[in-house]
Amino acid sequence: MGDVIIENADCVVIGAGVVGLAAARALAQAGREVIVLEAADLIGSETSSRNSEVIHAGIYYQKDSLKARFCVAGKKMLYRYCADHGVPHRNCGKLIVAVTDEQVDSLRGIQKKAADNGVPDLELISAADAIALEPEVSCLAALRSPSTGIIDTHGLMLALQGDAEDAGAMVAFLSPVTGGAVHEDGVTLDVGGADPMRLKCRTVINAAGIPAPDIAGKLTGFPGQFVPTTYLTKGNYYSLSVKSPFSRLVYPAPTSAFLGVHITIDMGGQARFGPDVEHIDSMNYEVDPSRSEGFYEAVRRYWPGLPDDSLHPAYSGIRPRITAPGEPLCDFVVQGPSDHGVNGLVNLFGIESPGLTSSMAIGDYIVEMIER
């Protein structure tokens, strides 16, 4: 490690994904001096740029969970922010479709859970009404979610970065955190790259995504019982080679830990399908073409007209998951000094879906947590 020591770095955010940038913006606008450390050479190169780009309504999550609270609040913040900052987005809506009687019953449960979360606008509609909205859909009934939308994630991250920098924040690329230590008055971070340095920080926000638990585990003096295990979980996406017949998102009725292979559309109107769930042992973004067989089977349950040979590998993302395969998904973990006892450190673990939608609400929550 080099001899460069910055004694009084006020606030360091680890990770320039959408959540890290939202946190940096909120902290800088609250008057903090913010440095963002990003291991890659650009913003949002992992989870933030490899997802469905959906603005979620806040439908599926347990009442009073962080996911429910942040998603519902973040959705409203995102729509307002995108409109004010010219970030491409569209409030296109979504159908959640049931293809069995049992799934029709589950839709009623989803509708109630959404209402409990402060999302009262879900409408249970008949098959005829669903087909009137999306003629290619086959179902027994559907839930219509009018507040679901899509967003240009890169445009959002650029806007958040711009706001943060306008408020005085600085983003340092190719600056991986390689270790550090906790102290009574803050956290020291060892930073690699072309010019290694040691930063003594008053406040650290660990928003590194997939590597966040690993980084926390490398901080000497941080209690290990608060470091969760990371389970790499890939989601593969396939694109549609023919023109999409859909104008809104179409999701199957979900299972307990999986929203199902769904149809999303991007800002250009192109349809894509995914994600599925693939447990992997190491970081790998390749999409296996043979997995398309499962996609055809899943999608044809509610879109029987999906043409043969029309799905092609598009991209994949890896979820920052801290729940073991087969276990129910856990809530977001926003871990502060009152949880782990380390002054000046906030860890963000397991910020997968709906992390994008929740990003601005998480940023505001971090400011409140630090001020408390």
VOPAGU-2260 file (C-alpha; in pm, 1 decimal, decimal comma):
REM VOPAGU-2260
SITE   aa  ch    i         X         Y         Z
SITE  MET   A    0       0,0       0,0       0,0
SITE  GLY   A    1     131,5     344,9     -91,9
SITE  ASP   A    2     213,4     618,3     156,4
SITE  VAL   A    3     -68,5     847,3      46,4
SITE  ILE   A    4    -304,8     909,8     338,4
SITE  ILE   A    5    -603,2    1143,6     321,2
SITE  GLU   A    6    -676,5    1211,0     684,5
SITE  ASN   A    7   -1020,0    1363,5     662,8
SITE  ALA   A    8   -1223,4    1211,4     380,8
SITE  ASP   A    9   -1573,7    1295,5     495,4
SITE  CYS   A   10   -1799,8    1044,4     318,6
SITE  VAL   A   11   -1698,5     761,6      82,7
SITE  VAL   A   12   -1949,5     561,0    -120,4
SITE  ILE   A   13   -1818,4     227,3    -248,5
SITE  GLY   A   14   -1979,9     144,9    -583,1
SITE  ALA   A   15   -2105,6     362,4    -868,8
SITE  GLY   A   16   -2410,6     155,1    -953,1
SITE  VAL   A   17   -2756,4     306,2    -943,4
SITE  VAL   A   18   -2789,1     269,6    -564,0
SITE  GLY   A   19   -2440,7     404,7    -494,5
SITE  LEU   A   20   -2497,2     702,9    -723,5
SITE  ALA   A   21   -2836,5     774,0    -567,7
SITE  ALA   A   22   -2676,6     762,9    -222,4
SITE  ALA   A   23   -2390,5     987,5    -335,5
SITE  ARG   A   24   -2638,6    1238,7    -478,5
SITE  ALA   A   25   -2848,8    1244,6    -161,4
SITE  LEU   A   26   -2544,2    1279,1      64,7
SITE  ALA   A   27   -2381,5    1551,8    -147,4
SITE  GLN   A   28   -2703,8    1747,7    -165,4
SITE  ALA   A   29   -2728,5    1717,1     214,6
SITE  GLY   A   30   -2395,3    1895,4     240,9
SITE  ARG   A   31   -2153,7    1604,4     278,3
SITE  GLU   A   32   -1820,4    1592,5      94,4
SITE  VAL   A   33   -1855,2    1271,5    -106,8
SITE  ILE   A   34   -1605,9    1050,2    -289,9
SITE  VAL   A   35   -1741,1     754,7    -489,1
SITE  LEU   A   36   -1498,0     466,4    -536,5
SITE  GLU   A   37   -1573,0     245,3    -837,6
SITE  ALA   A   38   -1362,7     -58,9    -925,3
SITE  ALA   A   39   -1460,0     -53,6   -1295,3
SITE  ASP   A   40   -1388,0     217,2   -1549,9
SITE  LEU   A   41   -1751,6     328,6   -1587,9
SITE  ILE   A   42   -2070,5     362,8   -1388,5
SITE  GLY   A   43   -2311,8      75,5   -1334,9
SITE  SER   A   44   -2128,5    -194,3   -1527,5
SITE  GLU   A   45   -2268,0    -493,7   -1336,9
SITE  THR   A   46   -2612,1    -540,8   -1177,9
SITE  SER   A   47   -2732,2    -189,3   -1261,4
SITE  SER   A   48   -2688,2    -236,9   -1635,9
SITE  ARG   A   49   -2798,7    -600,3   -1652,2
SITE  ASN   A   50   -3161,2    -611,5   -1543,1
SITE  SER   A   51   -3515,0    -571,4   -1675,2
SITE  GLU   A   52   -3514,3    -188,1   -1649,1
SITE  VAL   A   53   -3858,1    -198,1   -1487,6
SITE  ILE   A   54   -4005,5      63,4   -1257,1
SITE  HIS   A   55   -4183,3    -170,6   -1017,7
SITE  ALA   A   56   -4511,3     -76,8    -852,2
SITE  GLY   A   57   -4446,0    -239,0    -510,9
SITE  ILE   A   58   -4676,6    -535,2    -549,1
SITE  TYR   A   59   -4513,8    -852,4    -421,0
SITE  TYR   A   60   -4331,8    -759,9    -101,6
SITE  GLN   A   61   -4418,8    -820,6     262,3
SITE  LYS   A   62   -4600,7    -537,4     436,2
SITE  ASP   A   63   -4366,6    -294,7     613,9
SITE  SER   A   64   -4056,6    -458,9     464,3
SITE  LEU   A   65   -3778,7    -235,8     333,9
SITE  LYS   A   66   -3850,4    -367,8     -15,6
SITE  ALA   A   67   -4214,2    -258,6       7,7
SITE  ARG   A   68   -4139,6      78,0     165,7
SITE  PHE   A   69   -3849,8     170,2     -62,8
SITE  CYS   A   70   -4016,5      42,2    -380,2
SITE  VAL   A   71   -4341,8     234,2    -332,0
SITE  ALA   A   72   -4163,2     554,6    -229,6
SITE  GLY   A   73   -3889,0     509,6    -490,9
SITE  LYS   A   74   -4137,9     457,9    -772,6
SITE  LYS   A   75   -4297,1     796,8    -706,5
SITE  MET   A   76   -3955,7     961,8    -676,2
SITE  LEU   A   77   -3834,6     802,2   -1001,3
SITE  TYR   A   78   -4129,8     912,2   -1211,7
SITE  ARG   A   79   -4096,5    1266,5   -1079,7
SITE  TYR   A   80   -3717,0    1268,7   -1120,8
SITE  CYS   A   81   -3727,1    1129,9   -1474,2
SITE  ALA   A   82   -3982,6    1390,0   -1580,4
SITE  ASP   A   83   -3779,4    1673,2   -1426,4
SITE  HIS   A   84   -3443,5    1556,2   -1564,9
SITE  GLY   A   85   -3542,7    1427,1   -1907,1
SITE  VAL   A   86   -3455,0    1064,9   -1829,6
SITE  PRO   A   87   -3624,0     838,8   -2089,2
SITE  HIS   A   88   -3899,7     633,4   -1926,9
SITE  ARG   A   89   -4255,4     522,5   -1993,7
SITE  ASN   A   90   -4544,9     444,8   -1762,8
SITE  CYS   A   91   -4660,3     155,3   -1982,9
SITE  GLY   A   92   -4834,3     -59,4   -1718,2
SITE  LYS   A   93   -4823,8    -434,1   -1663,9
SITE  LEU   A   94   -5046,9    -740,0   -1672,9
SITE  ILE   A   95   -4994,5   -1027,9   -1428,3
SITE  VAL   A   96   -5172,6   -1320,9   -1590,1
SITE  ALA   A   97   -5321,0   -1639,5   -1442,4
SITE  VAL   A   98   -5349,0   -1952,8   -1653,4
SITE  THR   A   99   -5495,4   -2185,2   -1386,3
SITE  ASP   A  100   -5774,5   -2151,1   -1132,1
SITE  GLU   A  101   -5518,8   -2169,9    -853,4
SITE  GLN   A  102   -5330,5   -1877,9   -1003,9
SITE  VAL   A  103   -5652,4   -1675,1   -1025,8
SITE  ASP   A  104   -5684,3   -1715,7    -649,4
SITE  SER   A  105   -5321,8   -1608,0    -608,2
SITE  LEU   A  106   -5392,3   -1289,1    -802,1
SITE  ARG   A  107   -5644,1   -1187,9    -535,3
SITE  GLY   A  108   -5376,7   -1239,1    -271,3
SITE  ILE   A  109   -5132,0   -1027,4    -469,3
SITE  GLN   A  110   -5394,0    -753,6    -504,4
SITE  LYS   A  111   -5443,8    -747,4    -126,3
SITE  LYS   A  112   -5070,1    -749,4     -55,2
SITE  ALA   A  113   -5023,8    -456,5    -294,6
SITE  ALA   A  114   -5301,8    -260,9    -124,2
SITE  ASP   A  115   -5138,8    -329,5     215,0
SITE  ASN   A  116   -4818,6    -182,0      72,5
SITE  GLY   A  117   -4990,1     138,4     -37,7
SITE  VAL   A  118   -5053,7      32,5    -397,5
SITE  PRO   A  119   -5434,9      35,2    -424,4
SITE  ASP   A  120   -5459,1      70,8    -802,2
SITE  LEU   A  121   -5428,9    -297,1    -905,0
SITE  GLU   A  122   -5738,9    -409,1   -1091,7
SITE  LEU   A  123   -5846,1    -773,7   -1130,0
SITE  ILE   A  124   -5978,5    -805,0   -1485,0
SITE  SER   A  125   -6134,7   -1083,8   -1687,7
SITE  ALA   A  126   -5966,7   -1278,7   -1964,5
SITE  ALA   A  127   -6171,6   -1084,6   -2219,9
SITE  ASP   A  128   -6054,9    -751,7   -2076,2
SITE  ALA   A  129   -5694,0    -871,0   -2069,2
SITE  ILE   A  130   -5714,3    -984,5   -2430,9
SITE  ALA   A  131   -5866,5    -649,9   -2524,9
SITE  LEU   A  132   -5550,8    -486,1   -2387,4
SITE  GLU   A  133   -5304,3    -744,9   -2520,5
SITE  PRO   A  134   -5465,9    -958,6   -2794,8
SITE  GLU   A  135   -5182,2   -1215,7   -2798,6
SITE  VAL   A  136   -5222,4   -1305,9   -2430,1
SITE  SER   A  137   -5396,2   -1626,9   -2319,0
SITE  CYS   A  138   -5522,2   -1632,9   -1958,8
SITE  LEU   A  139   -5816,7   -1695,6   -1726,4
SITE  ALA   A  140   -5782,1   -1356,7   -1554,6
SITE  ALA   A  141   -5520,9   -1089,0   -1496,6
SITE  LEU   A  142   -5414,9    -811,5   -1263,0
SITE  ARG   A  143   -5359,2    -477,7   -1431,3
SITE  SER   A  144   -5090,6    -264,1   -1269,9
SITE  PRO   A  145   -5117,6      88,5   -1411,8
SITE  SER   A  146   -4817,4     231,2   -1222,7
SITE  THR   A  147   -4553,6     -14,1   -1350,7
SITE  GLY   A  148   -4317,5     130,1   -1609,4
SITE  ILE   A  149   -3983,4     105,1   -1786,5
SITE  ILE   A  150   -3676,0     324,6   -1769,8
SITE  ASP   A  151   -3345,0     389,6   -1943,9
SITE  THR   A  152   -3121,8     285,6   -1653,9
SITE  HIS   A  153   -2804,5     433,6   -1801,6
SITE  GLY   A  154   -2981,1     766,0   -1854,1
SITE  LEU   A  155   -3091,5     757,3   -1490,4
SITE  MET   A  156   -2739,4     683,6   -1366,0
SITE  LEU   A  157   -2592,9     965,1   -1575,9
SITE  ALA   A  158   -2846,4    1206,2   -1427,4
SITE  LEU   A  159   -2773,0    1090,5   -1071,6
SITE  GLN   A  160   -2398,3    1119,1   -1132,6
SITE  GLY   A  161   -2444,0    1468,4   -1274,7
SITE  ASP   A  162   -2648,7    1581,8    -976,1
SITE  ALA   A  163   -2395,4    1435,0    -732,9
SITE  GLU   A  164   -2103,2    1604,5    -908,3
SITE  ASP   A  165   -2290,7    1934,9    -930,6
SITE  ALA   A  166   -2325,1    1913,7    -550,6
SITE  GLY   A  167   -1950,4    1857,3    -513,5
SITE  ALA   A  168   -1916,3    1478,6    -521,6
SITE  MET   A  169   -1626,3    1315,9    -703,4
SITE  VAL   A  170   -1633,5     975,4    -876,4
SITE  ALA   A  171   -1301,5     788,0    -885,7
SITE  PHE   A  172   -1294,8     502,5   -1140,5
SITE  LEU   A  173   -1055,7     205,4   -1140,6
SITE  SER   A  174   -1039,6     242,4    -763,0
SITE  PRO   A  175   -1118,0     -96,1    -605,0
SITE  VAL   A  176   -1142,3    -125,4    -227,5
SITE  THR   A  177    -898,7    -401,1    -132,8
SITE  GLY   A  178    -926,7    -391,0     246,2
SITE  GLY   A  179    -936,4    -161,8     544,7
SITE  ALA   A  180   -1009,1    -140,9     912,9
SITE  VAL   A  181   -1271,3      -1,4    1147,6
SITE  HIS   A  182   -1192,3     246,3    1425,1
SITE  GLU   A  183   -1380,9     428,3    1696,8
SITE  ASP   A  184   -1400,4     743,2    1484,6
SITE  GLY   A  185   -1457,1     596,2    1137,0
SITE  VAL   A  186   -1321,7     355,6     879,2
SITE  THR   A  187    -992,2     330,6     693,2
SITE  LEU   A  188   -1011,3     198,8     336,6
SITE  ASP   A  189    -724,7      56,7     130,7
SITE  VAL   A  190    -780,2     155,2    -231,8
SITE  GLY   A  191    -602,0     -14,3    -520,7
SITE  GLY   A  192    -553,8      97,8    -877,9
SITE  ALA   A  193    -274,0     288,5   -1051,0
SITE  ASP   A  194    -210,5     502,1    -740,7
SITE  PRO   A  195    -290,6     295,6    -431,5
SITE  MET   A  196    -386,2     494,8    -126,8
SITE  ARG   A  197    -530,4     469,3     219,8
SITE  LEU   A  198    -841,1     676,3     295,2
SITE  LYS   A  199    -938,3     758,4     651,2
SITE  CYS   A  200   -1313,1     816,2     628,6
SITE  ARG   A  201   -1563,1     964,9     867,7
SITE  THR   A  202   -1846,2     778,2     692,8
SITE  VAL   A  203   -1845,7     483,2     449,3
SITE  ILE   A  204   -2144,5     359,0     249,0
SITE  ASN   A  205   -2075,2       8,7     119,3
SITE  ALA   A  206   -2296,8      -1,2    -191,5
SITE  ALA   A  207   -2073,1    -232,8    -392,2
SITE  GLY   A  208   -2349,9    -474,6    -491,9
SITE  ILE   A  209   -2228,1    -829,2    -543,3
SITE  PRO   A  210   -1886,9    -768,6    -373,8
SITE  ALA   A  211   -2039,7    -578,3     -77,4
SITE  PRO   A  212   -2021,4    -872,1     169,5
SITE  ASP   A  213   -1666,1    -950,1      58,9
SITE  ILE   A  214   -1560,6    -589,0     118,6
SITE  ALA   A  215   -1721,1    -585,4     464,0
SITE  GLY   A  216   -1542,6    -910,0     545,8
SITE  LYS   A  217   -1206,1    -753,6     457,8
SITE  LEU   A  218   -1242,5    -469,3     708,6
SITE  THR   A  219   -1023,6    -558,4    1005,4
SITE  GLY   A  220   -1223,8    -528,5    1323,9
SITE  PHE   A  221   -1564,6    -559,4    1161,5
SITE  PRO   A  222   -1765,3    -834,0    1340,2
SITE  GLY   A  223   -1786,6   -1130,5    1106,2
SITE  GLN   A  224   -2133,4   -1240,2    1218,1
SITE  PHE   A  225   -2274,9    -942,4    1030,3
SITE  VAL   A  226   -2125,6   -1047,9     694,5
SITE  PRO   A  227   -2375,6   -1255,3     491,2
SITE  THR   A  228   -2285,4   -1520,8     237,4
SITE  THR   A  229   -2320,5   -1427,8    -129,4
SITE  TYR   A  230   -2499,7   -1676,6    -355,4
SITE  LEU   A  231   -2432,8   -1594,5    -720,8
SITE  THR   A  232   -2763,5   -1618,4    -903,2
SITE  LYS   A  233   -2769,5   -1546,0   -1275,0
SITE  GLY   A  234   -3071,8   -1427,2   -1467,2
SITE  ASN   A  235   -3061,3   -1488,8   -1842,6
SITE  TYR   A  236   -3249,1   -1281,7   -2099,1
SITE  TYR   A  237   -3353,8   -1360,6   -2454,6
SITE  SER   A  238   -3455,4   -1112,4   -2722,4
SITE  LEU   A  239   -3739,2   -1153,8   -2971,0
SITE  SER   A  240   -3630,7   -1151,7   -3334,0
SITE  VAL   A  241   -3974,7   -1055,5   -3467,9
SITE  LYS   A  242   -4178,8    -742,5   -3398,0
SITE  SER   A  243   -4326,7    -740,2   -3049,0
SITE  PRO   A  244   -4707,3    -753,4   -3032,9
SITE  PHE   A  245   -4708,8    -612,1   -2677,1
SITE  SER   A  246   -4741,6    -253,8   -2559,1
SITE  ARG   A  247   -4706,8    -327,7   -2186,1
SITE  LEU   A  248   -4523,0    -575,8   -1965,9
SITE  VAL   A  249   -4667,5    -924,3   -1917,6
SITE  TYR   A  250   -4577,8   -1132,4   -1612,3
SITE  PRO   A  251   -4700,7   -1478,7   -1515,1
SITE  ALA   A  252   -4842,9   -1529,4   -1167,5
SITE  PRO   A  253   -4532,6   -1559,1    -947,4
SITE  THR   A  254   -4401,3   -1843,7    -735,6
SITE  SER   A  255   -4274,2   -1783,2    -381,8
SITE  ALA   A  256   -3920,1   -1678,7    -480,1
SITE  PHE   A  257   -3947,0   -1614,5    -854,5
SITE  LEU   A  258   -4153,4   -1370,9   -1058,8
SITE  GLY   A  259   -4135,8   -1602,7   -1357,1
SITE  VAL   A  260   -4005,6   -1553,8   -1710,2
SITE  HIS   A  261   -4180,4   -1235,9   -1815,8
SITE  ILE   A  262   -4208,3   -1016,6   -2121,3
SITE  THR   A  263   -4060,9    -670,6   -2093,2
SITE  ILE   A  264   -4014,8    -402,9   -2354,5
SITE  ASP   A  265   -3736,7    -149,6   -2383,0
SITE  MET   A  266   -3763,0     218,0   -2470,5
SITE  GLY   A  267   -3740,8     128,4   -2840,6
SITE  GLY   A  268   -4033,8    -114,9   -2817,9
SITE  GLN   A  269   -3819,2    -426,7   -2853,1
SITE  ALA   A  270   -3940,1    -725,2   -2647,3
SITE  ARG   A  271   -3717,6    -934,5   -2428,0
SITE  PHE   A  272   -3784,5   -1232,8   -2204,0
SITE  GLY   A  273   -3642,5   -1316,8   -1864,9
SITE  PRO   A  274   -3489,1   -1347,6   -1626,8
SITE  ASP   A  275   -3473,4   -1711,3   -1530,6
SITE  VAL   A  276   -3282,8   -1838,5   -1226,1
SITE  GLU   A  277   -2944,8   -2009,1   -1269,6
SITE  HIS   A  278   -2720,5   -2077,7    -970,0
SITE  ILE   A  279   -2353,1   -2035,4   -1059,7
SITE  ASP   A  280   -2019,1   -2073,7    -883,0
SITE  SER   A  281   -1828,3   -1783,3   -1039,8
SITE  MET   A  282   -1899,2   -1460,9   -1226,1
SITE  ASN   A  283   -2000,3   -1550,4   -1581,0
SITE  TYR   A  284   -2225,9   -1345,6   -1806,9
SITE  GLU   A  285   -2247,0   -1589,0   -2099,9
SITE  VAL   A  286   -2598,8   -1692,7   -2200,0
SITE  ASP   A  287   -2630,8   -2060,9   -2287,1
SITE  PRO   A  288   -2842,9   -2085,3   -2605,3
SITE  SER   A  289   -2978,6   -2423,4   -2491,8
SITE  ARG   A  290   -3166,6   -2257,2   -2204,8
SITE  SER   A  291   -3410,1   -2115,8   -2460,6
SITE  GLU   A  292   -3606,5   -2442,8   -2448,4
SITE  GLY   A  293   -3724,0   -2357,7   -2097,1
SITE  PHE   A  294   -3809,7   -2004,8   -2209,2
SITE  TYR   A  295   -4033,6   -2125,6   -2491,8
SITE  GLU   A  296   -4216,3   -2356,5   -2252,8
SITE  ALA   A  297   -4265,2   -2086,9   -1986,3
SITE  VAL   A  298   -4374,2   -1808,7   -2221,6
SITE  ARG   A  299   -4612,6   -2020,5   -2426,6
SITE  ARG   A  300   -4824,3   -2082,4   -2117,4
SITE  TYR   A  301   -4950,1   -1725,3   -2156,2
SITE  TRP   A  302   -4837,8   -1640,6   -2512,6
SITE  PRO   A  303   -4910,2   -1954,2   -2715,4
SITE  GLY   A  304   -4836,2   -1766,8   -3036,3
SITE  LEU   A  305   -4465,5   -1726,4   -2962,3
SITE  PRO   A  306   -4305,5   -1826,3   -3296,9
SITE  ASP   A  307   -4051,2   -2104,9   -3323,6
SITE  ASP   A  308   -3686,3   -1997,1   -3351,2
SITE  SER   A  309   -3768,2   -1639,9   -3248,5
SITE  LEU   A  310   -3577,5   -1624,9   -2918,2
SITE  HIS   A  311   -3207,7   -1542,0   -2921,5
SITE  PRO   A  312   -2959,7   -1497,1   -2633,9
SITE  ALA   A  313   -2945,6   -1131,0   -2532,7
SITE  TYR   A  314   -2759,2   -1076,7   -2205,5
SITE  SER   A  315   -2751,1   -1185,9   -1843,1
SITE  GLY   A  316   -2726,8   -1028,0   -1501,4
SITE  ILE   A  317   -2614,8   -1161,8   -1165,7
SITE  ARG   A  318   -2819,9   -1083,8    -857,5
SITE  PRO   A  319   -2643,2    -970,5    -537,4
SITE  ARG   A  320   -2833,1   -1241,0    -351,1
SITE  ILE   A  321   -2770,8   -1336,1      13,0
SITE  THR   A  322   -3038,9   -1607,3      28,1
SITE  ALA   A  323   -2939,2   -1969,8     -26,6
SITE  PRO   A  324   -3099,4   -2159,5    -316,9
SITE  GLY   A  325   -3439,0   -2294,4    -215,3
SITE  GLU   A  326   -3487,6   -2051,9      72,6
SITE  PRO   A  327   -3745,5   -1769,0      69,7
SITE  LEU   A  328   -3599,7   -1439,3     -43,1
SITE  CYS   A  329   -3493,9   -1208,7     236,9
SITE  ASP   A  330   -3555,5    -837,3     271,5
SITE  PHE   A  331   -3304,0    -569,0     178,1
SITE  VAL   A  332   -3033,2    -534,0     442,8
SITE  VAL   A  333   -2938,3    -173,9     523,5
SITE  GLN   A  334   -2698,9    -225,7     810,5
SITE  GLY   A  335   -2588,2      73,5    1016,2
SITE  PRO   A  336   -2400,9     142,3    1341,0
SITE  SER   A  337   -2705,2      54,6    1552,7
SITE  ASP   A  338   -2695,9    -293,7    1396,3
SITE  HIS   A  339   -2325,9    -383,8    1391,2
SITE  GLY   A  340   -2178,2    -131,4    1635,7
SITE  VAL   A  341   -1924,3      23,8    1395,9
SITE  ASN   A  342   -1938,2     402,2    1384,6
SITE  GLY   A  343   -1962,3     558,3    1040,2
SITE  LEU   A  344   -2031,0     242,0     837,0
SITE  VAL   A  345   -2346,1     155,2     643,9
SITE  ASN   A  346   -2354,8    -176,1     455,4
SITE  LEU   A  347   -2606,8    -247,7     180,7
SITE  PHE   A  348   -2652,6    -621,1     127,8
SITE  GLY   A  349   -2890,1    -813,9     -98,5
SITE  ILE   A  350   -3007,7    -508,9    -293,4
SITE  GLU   A  351   -3153,8    -700,5    -585,7
SITE  SER   A  352   -3497,9    -638,0    -738,2
SITE  PRO   A  353   -3659,7    -390,0    -674,0
SITE  GLY   A  354   -3327,5    -214,9    -609,1
SITE  LEU   A  355   -3342,4      -0,5    -922,3
SITE  THR   A  356   -3689,1     128,9    -839,3
SITE  SER   A  357   -3590,1     175,7    -474,5
SITE  SER   A  358   -3258,3     351,0    -539,9
SITE  MET   A  359   -3356,1     710,9    -465,5
SITE  ALA   A  360   -3556,4     613,1    -157,2
SITE  ILE   A  361   -3256,5     414,7     -31,3
SITE  GLY   A  362   -3038,0     721,7     -83,7
SITE  ASP   A  363   -3267,4     938,2     127,2
SITE  TYR   A  364   -3290,0     666,9     394,8
SITE  ILE   A  365   -2909,8     654,1     422,3
SITE  VAL   A  366   -2898,0    1030,2     479,4
SITE  GLU   A  367   -3158,6     997,6     754,1
SITE  MET   A  368   -2974,2     702,0     909,9
SITE  ILE   A  369   -2645,4     892,9     922,8
SITE  GLU   A  370   -2808,1    1206,4    1062,5
SITE  ARG   A  371   -2968,1     999,0    1340,6
